[in-house]
Amino acid sequence: MLLAPPPADGQDPTGSLISTFVMFGAVILIFYFMMIRPQQKRAKEHKATLDGMKKGDKVVTSSGMHGTVADIDEATVSVTVATNTTIKFDKSAIASVNPGS
């Protein structure tokens, strides 16, 4: 009752099952090497950039605000955007860092 009927053309059903698993595994590997691994590499590079940030570096935030680093705390960065105008951002909000002169 619960058994599947044998294939009508006499083929071995395990052969097609194995090839299905091999193709599924290949798709997963391609997805890993094309999507996940590069994203992890970019995240690691961005974290290294943020860790290397120091006072006086020019930064651009993810919202497009340009400024100069005035102070760095554990999780926040104070950015000077104009004379006597300092804004505090999370470190994660910094999109790019250009070393100061």
N, C-alpha and C positions, 0 to 999 in steps of 0.2 A: 504494500500500500504506500509506504513512504519511499520506496526505492524508485530511482529514475529508470526509465526504460533504456535498454542498450541502444547505442547509436545504430541507425538503420544501415549506414554504408560500411560498417565494420571497422571504423577508425577507433584508435585508442583515445579515450577522452582525457587521459592524464597528459598527453602530449600537448593538446591545445591549452590546458590549464597551466602547464609550465611556461609555455610561450607567453601567455597572458601575464603571469607574474614577472617574467623577465622584462617585458615591455613596460609594465607598471613601475618596476624598479628603475629602469632607464629614464623614464619621465621624471621620477623623483630626483635622481642624480642630476639631470639637466637643470631642473628647477633650482636645486641647491646651488650649483656652480654658477648659474646665470643670475639668480635673484638674491638669495640669502647671503652668500659669502661676500659679494661686493658691498652689500649694505653693512655688514658687520665690519668690513675693512674701513669704510668711510666713517662709521661711528667711532672706531678706535682712533683714527687720525684726528677727528674733530675733538675728541676728549684730550688727546695729547696737545693739541693746539690750545685748548682752554687751560690746561694745566701749566703750559709754558707762558701764559699771558702775564705781563707785568705792567707796573705803573708807567704811563707814558705811551703805551701802544695805542695805535689808532684801531678802532673797532667799528663794525657795522652790525646792528642788531637784526634779528629776523624780521622786524617790522620796518626796517630801512633807515633807522636812526643812526647817523654818523656822529662819532665823538672820540674823545681821548680818555683812556682809563685813568681815573683819579685815585681810586682805592679798590682793593680786592679783599673780600672776606672769604670765608669758607664756601658759601653758596651764592653770594651776591657780588656784583661789580658796580661801583659808582662810576658813571661816565659823565664827563664834562662835555656838554653840547654847545655851550656859549659861555661868554664871560659871566662868572658868578652864577652859572646854571648847571647844577649837577643832578643827574637822575640815577636812581638805583635800579638795576636790572638783575634778574636771576642769571647765573652763569649760562644756563641752557638757552637763554634768549640771544646770546652772542652768536652771530652767523659766521663772521670772518674776523681775523685778527691780522693787522699789518704792523710789524714792529716799528716803533717810533724812531725818530732820527736823533 
